[in-house]
Each structure stands twice: as structure tokens, then as C-alpha cells.
């Protein structure tokens, strides 16, 4: 069964770890995105606030590493367990865009 696993979300860069490299030399960075919006649910308007942990590799990692905190950001990617020991979802960013003028 081929199940879709795609996330697209915008928010602000809330936390940023240091850029590091895997033993194979791949650039990697972990960061947190803070999202706020309003959505319709069950016939009423709902305020949505969420902090989302994310990780980026190579080009996208370098892009995030050069950013400043609180920058508006749009992230596309997929969800995966953080590790073999932790089943907590982690957003793997495959495309990152910083939003101008927000």
C-alpha cells in the first residue's frame, strides 16, 4: 500500500541547533518551527498553535543555518520517527523557503 506522507507548513523559525555533519560528511541541522493560524473545524473557528521539531540535510541545512531566529519560513517534507528509540514524529524538511516581507 502506497500511503501519502507529505507536510507543507509555514511559521517562524523558533529554535536552531548548530550545523553539524554526519560521519559520512552530510550537513545536518535540527530546528523548531512555530506555527499559528486559524482553521475551521466542526463548524467553528479554531486557533491553531504548534511547535514542530524538524531536521534538514545538505543544501536545506545550510540554508537554515544561515537564518536568524523568528524568520518567517515555509517547509515542505515528510514525517518520520525521530529515532529507533523515540517514536515521536520529526518533520524531515526537503524544501525550505524563507518568506520575504512577513
Secondary structure, DSSP 8 states (H G I E B T S, - for coil): ------EEEEEEEEEE---EE-TT--EEEEEEEEEEEEEEETTEEEEEEEEEEEEEEHHHHHHHHTS-TT-EEEEEEEEEESSSS---EEEEEEEEEE-TT-
